[in-house]
Amino acid sequence: MRERGGGCLTALLVALSLAVVAIGGGALYLVMTEQGPFSREAVGSGAAQPLEPKTFSEYDWDELAQVADKIAEAESDEEAQRVASQWGIEVGDVRALPLADGRQATLTVVGIRCDERSDGEGLAGLTLMTSPIALRAMGDSAAGEGTWETSSLRRWLASDGADLLPEGLAERVVSVRKTSSSMSVTGDETTLVTTDDALWLFSVSEVCGQVDLFVREYGDDVRARTFYVDYTRYDQALSSEGEQYPLFAREGVSVVSDPSGMLELTYGGAPTSWWYRSAQPAPSDESGYMFYQVMESGYPTTVAPAGQESGVVVGLCL
Protein backbone atom coordinates (compact mmCIF):
# COMPACT_ATOMS: atom_id res chain seq x y z
CA MET A 1 0.00 0.00 0.00
CA ARG A 2 1.56 3.42 -1.03
CA GLU A 3 2.14 6.11 1.57
CA ARG A 4 0.02 9.19 1.20
CA GLY A 5 1.79 12.09 -0.49
CA GLY A 6 4.28 9.86 -2.30
CA GLY A 7 2.97 10.94 -5.70
CA CYS A 8 3.31 14.60 -4.82
CA LEU A 9 6.90 14.12 -3.66
CA THR A 10 7.82 12.33 -6.86
CA ALA A 11 6.27 15.09 -8.95
CA LEU A 12 8.19 17.72 -6.98
CA LEU A 13 11.49 15.90 -7.53
CA VAL A 14 10.83 15.63 -11.24
CA ALA A 15 10.05 19.34 -11.45
CA LEU A 16 13.25 20.25 -9.60
CA SER A 17 15.31 18.02 -11.89
CA LEU A 18 13.87 19.66 -14.96
CA ALA A 19 14.63 23.10 -13.53
CA VAL A 20 18.27 22.19 -12.87
CA VAL A 21 18.61 20.85 -16.38
CA ALA A 22 17.10 24.04 -17.82
CA ILE A 23 19.38 26.31 -15.78
CA GLY A 24 22.45 24.29 -16.70
CA GLY A 25 21.55 24.34 -20.35
CA GLY A 26 20.98 28.08 -20.27
CA ALA A 27 24.35 28.69 -18.62
CA LEU A 28 26.09 26.48 -21.18
CA TYR A 29 24.43 28.43 -23.99
CA LEU A 30 25.62 31.76 -22.57
CA VAL A 31 29.19 30.52 -22.26
CA MET A 32 29.23 29.01 -25.74
CA THR A 33 27.81 32.19 -27.26
CA GLU A 34 30.31 34.36 -25.28
CA GLN A 35 27.56 36.11 -23.32
CA GLY A 36 26.87 36.40 -19.63
CA PRO A 37 29.17 36.91 -16.64
CA PHE A 38 31.67 34.19 -17.64
CA SER A 39 32.33 35.29 -21.20
CA ARG A 40 35.88 36.26 -22.24
CA GLU A 41 34.94 39.90 -22.08
CA ALA A 42 33.54 39.62 -18.58
CA VAL A 43 36.18 37.41 -16.94
CA GLY A 44 38.68 39.27 -14.78
CA SER A 45 38.26 42.89 -13.75
CA GLY A 46 35.34 43.50 -16.13
CA ALA A 47 34.60 44.04 -19.78
CA ALA A 48 36.90 46.35 -21.77
CA GLN A 49 35.77 49.93 -21.44
CA PRO A 50 35.22 51.97 -24.63
CA LEU A 51 37.89 54.56 -25.40
CA GLU A 52 36.83 58.02 -24.27
CA PRO A 53 38.48 61.43 -24.80
CA LYS A 54 40.90 62.48 -22.08
CA THR A 55 43.85 64.83 -21.74
CA PHE A 56 47.26 63.76 -23.09
CA SER A 57 48.56 62.99 -19.61
CA GLU A 58 45.52 60.91 -18.61
CA TYR A 59 45.76 58.25 -21.32
CA ASP A 60 47.60 55.02 -20.56
CA TRP A 61 50.04 53.90 -23.25
CA ASP A 62 47.62 51.51 -24.93
CA GLU A 63 44.92 54.17 -25.09
CA LEU A 64 47.38 56.74 -26.43
CA ALA A 65 48.44 54.31 -29.16
CA GLN A 66 44.78 53.82 -30.09
CA VAL A 67 44.27 57.57 -30.34
CA ALA A 68 47.42 57.85 -32.47
CA ASP A 69 45.97 55.22 -34.83
CA LYS A 70 42.79 57.27 -35.21
CA ILE A 71 44.85 60.36 -36.02
CA ALA A 72 46.97 58.42 -38.53
CA GLU A 73 43.81 57.34 -40.39
CA ALA A 74 42.99 60.96 -41.26
CA GLU A 75 43.12 61.79 -44.96
CA SER A 76 44.72 65.22 -44.53
CA ASP A 77 46.79 67.19 -42.04
CA GLU A 78 43.80 69.41 -41.31
CA GLU A 79 41.60 66.43 -40.53
CA ALA A 80 44.35 64.92 -38.38
CA GLN A 81 44.47 68.12 -36.33
CA ARG A 82 40.71 67.99 -35.82
CA VAL A 83 40.81 64.34 -34.79
CA ALA A 84 43.65 65.00 -32.34
CA SER A 85 41.72 67.91 -30.79
CA GLN A 86 38.59 65.78 -30.48
CA TRP A 87 40.65 63.30 -28.47
CA GLY A 88 42.18 66.00 -26.26
CA ILE A 89 45.65 66.17 -27.80
CA GLU A 90 47.43 69.29 -29.03
CA VAL A 91 50.96 70.08 -30.18
CA GLY A 92 52.88 71.22 -27.10
CA ASP A 93 51.12 68.93 -24.61
CA VAL A 94 53.48 67.55 -21.96
CA ARG A 95 53.28 64.62 -19.56
CA ALA A 96 55.55 62.88 -17.07
CA LEU A 97 57.69 60.00 -18.33
CA PRO A 98 58.90 57.73 -15.52
CA LEU A 99 62.06 55.86 -16.53
CA ALA A 100 63.11 52.35 -15.53
CA ASP A 101 66.18 53.67 -13.67
CA GLY A 102 63.97 55.67 -11.31
CA ARG A 103 64.51 59.03 -12.99
CA GLN A 104 61.67 61.21 -14.17
CA ALA A 105 61.65 62.66 -17.68
CA THR A 106 58.97 64.41 -19.72
CA LEU A 107 57.24 63.57 -22.99
CA THR A 108 56.07 66.35 -25.32
CA VAL A 109 53.91 66.30 -28.45
CA VAL A 110 55.98 67.99 -31.19
CA GLY A 111 54.06 66.92 -34.28
CA ILE A 112 50.83 65.35 -35.53
CA ARG A 113 50.91 63.06 -38.59
CA CYS A 114 54.44 64.05 -39.60
CA ASP A 115 56.62 60.92 -39.88
CA GLU A 116 56.59 58.18 -42.50
CA ARG A 117 56.18 54.72 -41.02
CA SER A 118 58.87 52.14 -41.84
CA ASP A 119 56.26 49.54 -42.75
CA GLY A 120 54.88 51.69 -45.57
CA GLU A 121 51.49 52.07 -43.87
CA GLY A 122 51.32 55.84 -44.17
CA LEU A 123 52.17 58.37 -41.49
CA ALA A 124 52.45 57.85 -37.74
CA GLY A 125 49.79 59.66 -35.74
CA LEU A 126 51.95 61.36 -33.12
CA THR A 127 55.59 62.44 -32.90
CA LEU A 128 56.86 62.85 -29.34
CA MET A 129 60.05 64.18 -27.74
CA THR A 130 61.52 63.16 -24.40
CA SER A 131 63.62 65.32 -22.17
CA PRO A 132 67.16 63.86 -21.72
CA ILE A 133 66.97 60.22 -20.63
CA ALA A 134 70.73 59.71 -20.26
CA LEU A 135 74.16 61.24 -20.83
CA ARG A 136 76.01 59.37 -23.59
CA ALA A 137 78.68 59.83 -26.23
CA MET A 138 77.52 59.84 -29.84
CA GLY A 139 80.20 57.43 -31.02
CA ASP A 140 83.87 56.61 -31.31
CA SER A 141 85.76 58.57 -33.96
CA ALA A 142 88.53 55.99 -33.98
CA ALA A 143 85.99 53.34 -34.88
CA GLY A 144 84.69 55.38 -37.80
CA GLU A 145 81.39 56.25 -36.11
CA GLY A 146 80.98 59.51 -37.99
CA THR A 147 77.32 59.25 -38.97
CA TRP A 148 74.03 58.64 -37.19
CA GLU A 149 73.70 55.33 -39.04
CA THR A 150 77.01 53.98 -37.70
CA SER A 151 76.92 55.59 -34.24
CA SER A 152 77.05 53.60 -31.03
CA LEU A 153 74.34 55.88 -29.62
CA ARG A 154 71.92 54.66 -32.28
CA ARG A 155 72.70 51.05 -31.32
CA TRP A 156 72.24 51.87 -27.63
CA LEU A 157 68.81 53.40 -28.27
CA ALA A 158 67.73 50.21 -30.02
CA SER A 159 68.64 48.12 -26.95
CA ASP A 160 69.43 49.44 -23.47
CA GLY A 161 67.99 52.86 -24.24
CA ALA A 162 64.62 51.35 -25.15
CA ASP A 163 64.64 49.46 -21.86
CA LEU A 164 64.55 52.78 -20.00
CA LEU A 165 61.07 53.55 -21.31
CA PRO A 166 58.15 52.73 -19.01
CA GLU A 167 56.48 49.36 -19.38
CA GLY A 168 53.87 49.40 -22.11
CA LEU A 169 55.33 52.25 -24.14
CA ALA A 170 58.34 50.73 -25.95
CA GLU A 171 56.30 47.93 -27.55
CA ARG A 172 53.81 50.45 -28.93
CA VAL A 173 56.38 52.72 -30.56
CA VAL A 174 56.18 52.83 -34.35
CA SER A 175 59.39 52.62 -36.37
CA VAL A 176 59.76 55.52 -38.81
CA ARG A 177 62.15 56.53 -41.58
CA LYS A 178 64.82 59.10 -40.76
CA THR A 179 67.17 60.86 -43.17
CA SER A 180 70.75 61.80 -42.33
CA SER A 181 73.47 63.34 -44.44
CA SER A 182 77.16 62.56 -44.50
CA MET A 183 80.13 63.87 -46.41
CA SER A 184 83.59 62.60 -47.09
CA VAL A 185 86.44 64.04 -45.02
CA THR A 186 87.49 66.15 -47.99
CA GLY A 187 83.93 67.38 -48.49
CA ASP A 188 83.72 66.13 -52.06
CA GLU A 189 80.50 64.15 -51.84
CA THR A 190 77.19 64.37 -50.02
CA THR A 191 75.26 61.23 -49.24
CA LEU A 192 71.74 61.02 -47.87
CA VAL A 193 71.08 57.91 -45.83
CA THR A 194 67.66 56.67 -44.72
CA THR A 195 67.40 54.55 -41.58
CA ASP A 196 64.44 52.85 -39.93
CA ASP A 197 64.36 53.77 -36.24
CA ALA A 198 61.95 53.27 -33.36
CA LEU A 199 63.94 55.64 -31.14
CA TRP A 200 66.05 58.36 -32.74
CA LEU A 201 67.66 61.75 -32.27
CA PHE A 202 66.30 64.90 -33.85
CA SER A 203 68.22 66.54 -36.69
CA VAL A 204 69.17 70.21 -36.80
CA SER A 205 66.56 70.93 -39.49
CA GLU A 206 63.78 69.08 -37.62
CA VAL A 207 64.28 71.43 -34.68
CA CYS A 208 65.61 74.63 -36.27
CA GLY A 209 64.11 74.61 -39.76
CA GLN A 210 66.13 75.85 -42.73
CA VAL A 211 69.86 75.60 -42.01
CA ASP A 212 72.13 78.47 -43.07
CA LEU A 213 75.00 78.03 -40.63
CA PHE A 214 77.79 77.99 -43.21
CA VAL A 215 76.40 80.88 -45.23
CA ARG A 216 76.12 82.92 -42.04
CA GLU A 217 79.76 82.26 -41.22
CA TYR A 218 81.43 82.22 -44.63
CA GLY A 219 78.98 83.89 -47.01
CA ASP A 220 77.68 82.36 -50.21
CA ASP A 221 80.43 83.47 -52.59
CA VAL A 222 82.56 80.74 -54.13
CA ARG A 223 86.13 81.27 -52.98
CA ALA A 224 89.01 79.86 -54.96
CA ARG A 225 92.14 78.38 -53.41
CA THR A 226 90.43 77.54 -50.11
CA PHE A 227 89.44 74.22 -48.52
CA TYR A 228 85.77 75.27 -48.55
CA VAL A 229 84.68 76.29 -52.00
CA ASP A 230 80.89 76.19 -52.17
CA TYR A 231 79.58 76.66 -48.64
CA THR A 232 75.94 76.48 -49.64
CA ARG A 233 76.07 72.72 -50.21
CA TYR A 234 76.85 72.11 -46.54
CA ASP A 235 73.75 73.99 -45.48
CA GLN A 236 71.75 72.17 -48.15
CA ALA A 237 72.91 68.82 -46.81
CA LEU A 238 71.90 69.70 -43.24
CA SER A 239 68.56 71.11 -44.41
CA SER A 240 67.74 67.83 -46.15
CA GLU A 241 67.47 65.89 -42.86
CA GLY A 242 63.77 66.49 -42.31
CA GLU A 243 61.26 69.30 -42.01
CA GLN A 244 60.89 71.37 -38.87
CA TYR A 245 58.30 69.96 -36.47
CA PRO A 246 55.26 72.16 -35.79
CA LEU A 247 56.06 72.79 -32.13
CA PHE A 248 59.50 74.24 -32.89
CA ALA A 249 58.12 76.27 -35.79
CA ARG A 250 55.38 77.67 -33.57
CA GLU A 251 57.94 78.66 -30.93
CA GLY A 252 60.13 80.43 -33.48
CA VAL A 253 63.19 78.19 -33.10
CA SER A 254 65.96 78.74 -35.67
CA VAL A 255 69.65 77.84 -35.91
CA VAL A 256 70.50 80.98 -33.91
CA SER A 257 67.40 81.60 -31.78
CA ASP A 258 65.16 79.94 -29.22
CA PRO A 259 62.85 82.76 -28.08
CA SER A 260 60.85 80.73 -25.55
CA GLY A 261 63.84 78.84 -24.11
CA MET A 262 62.25 75.48 -24.87
CA LEU A 263 65.58 73.91 -25.86
CA GLU A 264 67.16 74.55 -22.46
CA LEU A 265 66.86 71.11 -20.87
CA THR A 266 68.18 69.46 -17.73
CA TYR A 267 69.31 66.00 -16.66
CA GLY A 268 69.42 65.12 -12.98
CA GLY A 269 68.43 68.68 -12.17
CA ALA A 270 71.42 70.25 -13.97
CA PRO A 271 71.41 71.99 -17.38
CA THR A 272 72.91 69.85 -20.13
CA SER A 273 73.80 70.05 -23.79
CA TRP A 274 72.06 67.49 -25.97
CA TRP A 275 72.77 65.76 -29.27
CA TYR A 276 71.32 66.12 -32.72
CA ARG A 277 71.82 63.20 -35.10
CA SER A 278 73.34 65.63 -37.62
CA ALA A 279 77.04 65.15 -38.30
CA GLN A 280 79.11 68.21 -39.12
CA PRO A 281 79.81 68.18 -42.87
CA ALA A 282 83.41 67.50 -43.91
CA PRO A 283 85.07 66.94 -40.53
CA SER A 284 88.79 67.64 -40.44
CA ASP A 285 91.42 65.03 -39.72
CA GLU A 286 92.55 67.04 -36.70
CA SER A 287 89.21 67.30 -34.89
CA GLY A 288 87.77 63.92 -35.87
CA TYR A 289 84.07 63.39 -36.28
CA MET A 290 81.88 66.15 -34.89
CA PHE A 291 78.12 66.25 -34.35
CA TYR A 292 75.77 69.14 -33.80
CA GLN A 293 74.11 69.66 -30.46
CA VAL A 294 72.15 72.19 -28.43
CA MET A 295 74.34 74.05 -25.98
CA GLU A 296 73.89 73.73 -22.22
CA SER A 297 72.51 77.28 -22.26
CA GLY A 298 69.83 76.26 -24.77
CA TYR A 299 71.48 77.98 -27.74
CA PRO A 300 70.26 75.94 -30.73
CA THR A 301 73.49 74.95 -32.51
CA THR A 302 77.08 74.12 -31.73
CA VAL A 303 79.36 71.17 -32.50
CA ALA A 304 81.17 68.72 -30.25
CA PRO A 305 83.40 65.66 -30.70
CA ALA A 306 81.52 62.40 -31.10
CA GLY A 307 83.23 60.97 -28.03
CA GLN A 308 81.91 63.65 -25.68
CA GLU A 309 79.02 62.82 -23.37
CA SER A 310 75.87 64.90 -23.82
CA GLY A 311 72.16 64.57 -23.18
CA VAL A 312 70.13 62.02 -25.11
CA VAL A 313 66.85 63.61 -26.18
CA VAL A 314 64.77 60.96 -27.91
CA GLY A 315 62.21 61.21 -30.66
CA LEU A 316 59.56 58.50 -31.00
CA CYS A 317 56.26 57.97 -32.77
CA LEU A 318 52.97 56.29 -31.98
Secondary structure, 3 states (H helix, E strand, C coil): CCCCCHHHHHHHHHHHHHHHHHHHHHHHHHHHCCCCCCCCCCCCCCCCCCCCCCCCCCCCHHHHHHHHHHHHCCCCHHHHHHHHHHCCCCCCCEEEEECCCCCEEEEEEEEECCCEECCCCCECCEEEEECCCCEEECCCHHHCCCCCCCCHHHHHHCCHHHHCCCCCCHHHCECEEEEEEEECCCCCCEEEEEEEECCEECCHHHHHCCCCHHHHHHCCCCCCCCCCCCCHHHHHHHHCCCCCCHHHHHCCCECCECCCCCCCEEECCEEECEEEEEECCCCCCCCCCEEEEECCCCCCCEEEECCCEEECCEEEEC
